[in-house]
Amino acid sequence: MPPPQNTLPGRAGNLTKEEEARLKELWTATLVVFGVSSPASTPSTTSTTTSPPATPAPPVVAESPEKKKKLGRFLSRRGKSEAANTTPPAATTEKIANDVAAAVDASDDKYGQTKEFKAALASQTPAELREAFWGMVKHDNPDGLLLRFLRARKWDVDKALVMMVATMNWRSKEMNVQEVISKGEEAYAASPDQGFIKQLRMGKSFLHGTDKEGRPICFVRVRLHKQADQSEEALEKYTVYIMETARLMLRDPVDTAAVVFDMSGFSMANMDYAPVKYLIKCFEAHYPESLGVCLVHKAPWIFQSIWSIIRGWLDPVVASKIHFTKSVEDMEAYIPRSNILKELGGDDDWSYSYVEPVPGENDAMVKGAEVREVLLRKREGQVREFEQLTKKWVEGELNGGARARVAEELRRGYWELDPYLRARTVYDRTGVFGEGGRLEMYKYREAKGKEVAAERFDEID
């Protein structure tokens, strides 16, 4: 069957046989880590991993017999006679951590994620890691989330597993992403620390419109940043908040976002290396394969020396997505002129204006505990079904049709649950997010069109 229209290579529904094999291997390892499957009872003497796809992965380097032996013990598929839902004991979990860590080249671990991986398996239960994973899935295809980690690690299953588990640990323990989302703008507006909400009110960055590839755009007005305006913690939470909101704007087959750094009016008073480093780490370590393109618009000459420093921090793949633009004509190579804001020289007559939280907008989170529990139980049932179908799919006992059906149920089910888990945002209040996850980036254009039509009718009348 041909892949869905516009589905890029390496995505769910458009995988080579080698890529699908790697996805199955990662699911096998993931379900063991989550306590859904058990490690193979009989140690294997050879690894079950296949050679990476010829493209885009680099040539395969032969592994030592000892390394293959370690990997094989962990990644061997479990026998059909094993228990279906067995939580690995602490000793097994420690062995998993050591075996996988031994298979990963420490020199290729920019953010120390191997250490985080081992710490996560030592400090968190399989159930906690599983909960963090499915919490990150949200409305996404579960395969799509794992494929992000595989593509980011050039289809190396062990590196992808390390990155994924380290990210789940970061989300649940270090950053507590769900708390940031559930606390929301209403709570931050009432907080003594006004650093978070101040950034939203001034429009330092905002999500608006789409580029030529249909990717949601995050505009960042760098001139509005002052280091003293907010604490580092508030800035990090704000960054994660924007990235999580942008993720909710992704619609298949679009799975990346665009970022425009508006550098007009920039001076050294706006320069702050800490948030730049944090943003780079987020994209490279915790939101892999999420950046589609980044435009640095109207950067002044004083930014040249700054860029030479920043470029040294970037992964080459991320660096290749960054482009400098000087004019609206330059931007048109990436964004239709009709979608470029007027303040940047385009035709989109829209300007950011923050709409304050409305009393009672989060009542579902406060008063809807019973409904939330019903929906959570429903989602847990869907998750369990998907996991069991995945095990059968890995073993070759069924094709992907049944899994695709449950993945769609999970997608729709997330939007039922969303009002009970996520505090409302300015994008909910302005109608960008609609009921059931409906997304309307340019709803305001319909209203303006009606106003123009009414004015013309009055003139004729």
C-alpha positions, 0 to 999 in steps of 0.5 A: 500500500502506498504511503499516505500523501505527504508522509515523510520518510522515516515516519509511521506509515512510510518506513523501510523494512529496516526502519520498521525492524528498528521500531519493533526492536525499540518497542521490545526494549521499551515495553521491558523498561515499562514492566509490560514485558519481561526480559528473555528468560534464556540469554542470547549469545548474539544480538537481535539488532539488524544493521541500520538502514543505509540511509540516513544512518552512517556505516555500521561499525562491527561490534565486539562479541561481548557487546553483542552478548550484552545487547542480546540478553536485553533485546531478545524477544521474550518467549510466548510462554512468559507472563504478559505483565511482569515488572522487572525486579530491581536486579534486572533493572540494574542489569538492563541499565548496565547492559545498554549503557555499555553498548552506548559510546560515551563520547557521543553523549553530549548531554550525559543522557546515559548517566540520566538513563541509569539514574532513571532506572535506579530511581523510578519504577517501570510504572512511573516511566510508563506513565511519563511516556504515555503522558508525552504521547498526548494526541500523537501516534505512539509509533511517531514518538518513538520514531522521533528518538530513532531518527534523532539517534540515526536508527541506533536502538540503544541510543534511542532507548537511552534518550527516550528514558532520559527524557521521561526522567527529565519530564517527570522528575526534573522539569515536572512538565505536567505540573507546568501544563496543569498549573497554567496561565490562571495560576501563574497570573495569581503567583507572587512570581510574575516572571512567567506571566509577564512574558506572555503578557508582553508577547516575547514569543507567541504561536501564530500561523503556518509556514509553507510546509504547514508547520506552526510558527513560533515568533520570538521578539528578542528585543523584548528579552531582559535578563532581569525581568524573570528568574531562570526557572520562570524562563525555563518553565515558559520555554517548556510551556510554549513547546508543549503548546506548539506540540498540540498544534501539530497535525499529521503529517506535519510533525515539526514546528518553525521558529522565527527569531525577530532580531529587529531592535536587538542590542547587547542588553537583550543577549542572554546565553543561558536561555539559548543553551536551554532552548538548544538542549530542549530541541536536541535532548528532549524534543527530538526531531521537533524543529523543522526550520529556524529563521533568524531575521534581521540580525544586526552586525553585532550578532555575528560574534555571538552567532559564532559562539552559539553555532559551536553549541549546535548539533550539525543537524540542528544547525543546518535548519537555521537560516538568516533572512534580511528581508520579507523576500528572504522570508518568502522562501519559507513562509507565504507572504500572506502569512508573514506578519505586517510588523515583519513586512508581510501581509498578515494584518494580525498582532499579538494581544494577550487575553487574560484568563477568565474566571472558571475556565479551568472548572473541569480540572477542579470540579470534574474529578469523577469524569476525569477518572472515567476518562483516565480508566478508558485511556488506560484500557486503550493503552493496554490494548495498544501495548498488547497489540504491539507485542503481537505485531513485534512477534509477527502475529498481526499486521499494523491495522489493529494498532492503527485503529487503537492509535486513532482511539488514543488520539481522539480520547486525548482531546476528550481528556484534555480539559481535565488535564491541561489548563486553558491557554490564550490559544484556547481563549482566542479560538485557535484550539477548538472543541475536540482538538480542532485547530483554527490558526486563521479564524480571525480572517473569517471575521475580518472577511465578514466585516469587509463584506458588510462594509461593501454591502452598506456602501452599495446600499 
